[in-house]
Amino acid sequence: MGVGMISFATKATADMPFIDPGRKPGVGRIGQSLALATFALAIATTIAAFLFWNLLLPFYGLLYLWGAA
């Protein structure tokens, strides 16, 4: 580095990893896998809740357990 030249690369910025500004988060393989797993889990939870509400609750609901029905 020549005399009189100003260096903006301090130790704090030198230790940080370089982040490419052209990359967008969540578009890689890991992001897509997480999104797909979350989507599948949401669908499975919705189906399980539907089956529980329509098949299990009419027979084992609180009114049946309390003996009111």
C-alpha positions as CSV (number, residue, x, y, z in Angstrom):
1,M,0.0,0.0,0.0
2,G,1.5,3.3,-1.0
3,V,2.0,6.3,1.2
4,G,-1.1,8.5,1.3
5,M,-3.5,5.8,0.2
6,I,-6.5,5.2,2.4
7,S,-7.5,1.6,3.1
8,F,-11.1,1.0,4.1
9,A,-10.5,-2.7,4.8
10,T,-10.3,-2.6,8.6
11,K,-9.9,-5.7,10.8
12,A,-13.6,-5.8,11.5
13,T,-14.5,-6.0,7.8
14,A,-11.7,-8.4,7.0
15,D,-13.0,-11.0,9.5
16,M,-16.5,-10.9,8.1
17,P,-17.4,-13.3,5.3
18,F,-18.0,-11.9,1.9
19,I,-21.7,-11.8,1.0
20,D,-22.5,-11.7,-2.7
21,P,-25.2,-8.9,-3.0
22,G,-26.6,-10.8,-6.1
23,R,-27.8,-13.7,-4.0
24,K,-31.2,-13.9,-2.5
25,P,-31.9,-15.8,0.7
26,G,-34.1,-18.9,0.5
27,V,-33.6,-19.7,-3.2
28,G,-30.9,-22.4,-2.7
29,R,-31.3,-26.2,-2.1
30,I,-31.6,-25.8,1.6
31,G,-34.1,-23.0,1.4
32,Q,-36.3,-25.0,-1.0
33,S,-36.1,-28.1,1.1
34,L,-37.1,-26.2,4.2
35,A,-40.0,-24.6,2.3
36,L,-41.2,-27.9,0.9
37,A,-41.0,-29.6,4.3
38,T,-42.9,-26.7,6.0
39,F,-45.5,-26.9,3.3
40,A,-45.9,-30.7,3.6
41,L,-46.1,-30.4,7.4
42,A,-48.8,-27.7,7.1
43,I,-50.9,-29.9,4.8
44,A,-50.4,-33.0,7.0
45,T,-51.5,-31.0,10.1
46,T,-54.5,-29.7,8.3
47,I,-55.6,-33.2,7.2
48,A,-55.0,-34.6,10.7
49,A,-57.0,-31.8,12.3
50,F,-59.8,-32.4,9.8
51,L,-59.9,-36.1,10.6
52,F,-59.7,-35.5,14.3
53,W,-62.5,-33.0,14.2
54,N,-64.9,-35.1,12.1
55,L,-64.1,-38.7,13.1
56,L,-62.9,-38.6,16.7
57,L,-64.7,-35.7,18.3
58,P,-68.2,-36.8,17.6
59,F,-67.6,-40.1,19.5
60,Y,-65.2,-38.9,22.2
61,G,-66.3,-35.3,22.7
62,L,-66.5,-33.6,26.0
63,L,-70.3,-34.0,26.2
64,Y,-69.9,-37.8,25.8
65,L,-67.2,-37.9,28.4
66,W,-69.2,-35.9,30.8
67,G,-72.3,-38.1,30.3
68,A,-74.5,-35.2,29.1
69,A,-75.3,-36.7,25.8
